[in-house]
Amino acid sequence: MNIEARVKKGRKYDQVLEGAREVFMSDGFSGASVDSIAKRAGVSKATLYSYFPDKRLLFIEVASAECRRQAAEAVEHLDFGLPPREVMTRAGAALMDFMFSETGQQVFRISVAECERFPEIGRAFWENGPGMLENLLTRYFDLAIERGELVIDDKPLAAHQFAELCKAVVFPRLCLCIQPDFSAADRTRVLDGAVETWLARYGV
């Protein structure tokens, strides 16, 4: 599905998107109604439909925009000229910030819950989340390999291995609502372990 071709941009686009984000995050995908989204956004249903023909497109745009925003903030703090330990620590911290954010958790849960009925939702989350992280890290790997700092045969695999290491212990407990929050010390322990384990495999 070509999202860009079906989503109209205009004067109230951001207003509609923000209203939809608030409703989706509080009510979920199934619980969010077009009426409540239009009311929260302060627009008519006709205006909402003029931007987004259906609710799936609206959620996809909300989720994609949030992932892109988080990615843009992460890139601002990454300097690809730094050594691997520093770059991977900063990248891991950014990943964990999104993972621990209320929006990040809700976007993930909704995407997983609805992707069987609406595969385009799962695809959009992948492309703007894990897929975007893969692209970002493989760009850095190319530079670090050229400088002799890393040795990696399968760069996409190495990127996703790092992401999974950053989720160890904490992510399953978050998803299952066993532990809704973790201390800074807990997060640092997981992140430091992820970086050390990953560098033991790929560092020079």
N, C-alpha and C positions, 0 to 999 in steps of 0.2 A: 504494500500500500504506500503510495506517495503522499506522505503527510503534508509536505510543503504545498503540493498542488491543491489540497483540500482545505487548508486552513487559511483564512483571510486575515491579513494584518490591517489594522486601522487605528483610529484615534482612541478607541476604548479597549483595544486588545489587551494591554497590560492590566487594565482595571478588571476585565473579565477573568484573566489568568490568575490574578491574585485572589479574587473572590472564590474561584474554583479551587485553588490550592488550599485555602482555609477550610472549605467544606469537605474536600476529599480527605484532608488530614484528620478532621474531627469525626466524620461519618463513614469513611471508607468509600469504596467505589459503588457497591450495591446500595448503600444507605444514602448516598448523595443524589438528590433529585435536581432536575433542571430548575425547578421553581426556587429551591433553596439557594442554588448557585447564583441565579439571576438576582435574587433579593440581596444576597451577601455582596455581590459585585455592584449593586445599585444600577442595574440595567434591566431592560425589558427582555422577556423570553425571545422576542423577535430579534433583538439586537444580539443576544447570545448565539442564537442559531445562525445569524448572518456570519458570525466568525467561525463557529464550530458546528458543523451539521449534525454531529452526534456526540454522546458523552464519552465514547472511547477516545475519539480524537482529542477531546479536551483533556482527559487524564494523561494521555500520551504526551501532550504538549507540556502539561504541568510537570510531569516526572522528568521529561527531557530537559526542560529549562532548569530545574533544580540540580540535576546532575551536571549540566554544563556550567552552572554558576559555581558549584563546588570545585569542578575541575579547573576553572579559570583562576580561582583563588589559590589552588594548589600550585599551579604553574608559576604564579607570581613569586612564590617562595622557593622555587627550584632554580638552581644555578647548575647547568649541565657541565660547567667547567670544574666543579668541585669533585673530590674523590668519592668513590662509591658509598663508603660508610655514611657520609653526610647526606648525599642525595637520597639514598634509600631510607634513611631515618626520617627525612622530611617528607618523602612520598608516603611512607607508612603512617606518619602522624596525620597527614591530610586524609588518607583513607579511613583511619580510625575516627577522625572527627566526623566524617560523613556517616559512618556506621553507627556512631553513638548519638547522632542528632535525631530528634523526634521525627523530622521530615524524612531523613534517610531510612529509618526503620519502617515508617508507614509506607513509603514508596516501594520498598522491597516487599513488604507483606502483601500489599495490594497487587503488585505485579505477579507474585507467585500465586495468589489466590485466583486471579482472573486469567492467567495466561493459557489455561487449557481451553476456556471458552473463546478467548480473544488472543490468539497467538501474537498478533501485532503488538500487544502491550508488553509481552515478554521480550520480543525482539527489540523494541524501542529501549527497554531498560538495559538490555545487554549492550546495545550499540552506544548508549550514552553513559554507561557505567563501567562494567568490566572490560568491554571492548575499547572504550576510550582510555582506560588505564593501561591496557596492553599496548596501545599505540604510543602513548606517552613514554612508557618505560623502554620499549624497544628502540625508540629514537635515542634515548640516553645510552642504552647498551651499545649501540653502534659507535658512539663517540668514545665510550670507555674502553671498548674492545680495541679500537684503533690506537688508543693511548697505552695499551698494554696493561690496563687495570683490571679487566675482567676476561674470563674465558667462558664463552657460552655457545653451545651448538644450537640449541633450540630456544630462541629468544622469547617467543610467545609463551612457551611452557614455563620458562624462568620467571616471566612477569606474573603469571597466575599463581605459581608456587609461592612467590613472595606475598601476594595478596592473601592467600590462604593461611600462611604463617601468621600474618597480622590479625587473623580472626580466631586463632587458637584459644580455646577456653571461653573467651568472652562472647563471640558471636552466637554460638548455640544457646548460651544462657540468656542472651538478649532476646533471641527469636522465640524462645519458649517461655519468656516472661518469668524465668526463675530468678534472675537478678537484673533489675531494671537499670542499675547504674554501677559504675566501677570507679574506684578512687584513682587519682593521678598515679599513685604508686603501682596499682594493678596494671594500668594501661602502659606505663613505662616498662614494667617487667615483661609484658607480652611483646611490645615493640622491640626492645633491646634483644630479646631472645630470637625474634624473627630476623632481625638484621644479622646477628651473629651466625645463626644457622644458615641463612642464605649466602653470606659471604664465605662461610666454610666450604660451600659447594662451588661457588662461582668466582670468588675473589682470587687474585694472584698473590 
